[in-house]
Amino acid sequence: MEYILNQVPLFMIVFLRFSGFMAFIPFFKNRGFSTVVKAAFSFMIAFLIFPTLNTQSWTIPQEILGF
């Protein structure tokens, strides 16, 4: 359980990165794509890509201005 809780912040970093892509790619700015669809697509991509990443070398800052 502790391993999963340690991976949540790393997953959120990947998810937020893809959410940013969805927000600024012109193809997805079309009104035909609702916010829920963009969020679900971002989550799906992050869920598929996250297991392939080498998370052993990542460091998560403990404070906002840590880096």
C-alpha positions in Angstrom: 0.0 0.0 0.0 2.8 2.4 0.8 4.3 1.8 -2.7 1.1 2.8 -4.3 0.8 5.9 -2.2 4.4 6.9 -3.1 3.5 6.6 -6.8 0.4 8.8 -6.8 2.4 12.2 -6.9 4.4 10.8 -9.8 1.3 9.7 -11.7 -0.2 13.2 -11.1 2.8 14.8 -12.6 2.4 12.7 -15.8 -1.4 13.2 -15.8 -1.1 17.0 -15.5 1.5 17.1 -18.2 -0.9 15.4 -20.6 -3.8 17.6 -19.4 -1.7 20.6 -20.4 -1.2 19.1 -23.8 -4.9 18.6 -24.2 -5.6 22.2 -23.2 -3.2 23.8 -25.7 -3.3 21.5 -28.8 -5.4 23.3 -31.4 -7.1 20.1 -32.5 -8.6 19.6 -29.0 -9.7 23.3 -28.6 -12.7 22.5 -30.8 -16.0 22.8 -29.0 -16.8 19.2 -30.1 -14.5 17.9 -27.3 -15.9 18.5 -23.9 -13.8 19.0 -20.8 -14.7 15.6 -19.5 -13.6 13.9 -22.7 -10.3 15.7 -22.6 -9.7 14.8 -19.0 -10.6 11.1 -19.6 -8.3 11.0 -22.6 -5.5 12.6 -20.6 -6.1 10.0 -17.8 -6.1 7.1 -20.2 -2.8 8.2 -21.8 -1.1 8.8 -18.4 -2.4 5.4 -17.2 -0.9 3.7 -20.3 2.4 5.5 -20.2 3.1 5.7 -16.5 4.1 2.0 -16.1 6.8 2.3 -18.8 8.6 5.2 -17.0 11.7 4.6 -14.8 10.5 6.3 -11.6 13.4 5.2 -9.5 15.5 8.3 -10.4 12.7 10.8 -9.9 12.7 13.2 -6.9 9.6 15.0 -5.8 10.2 18.3 -4.1 9.0 18.5 -0.5 8.3 22.2 -0.8 7.0 24.5 -3.6 10.3 26.2 -4.3 12.5 23.2 -3.6 14.2 23.2 -7.1 
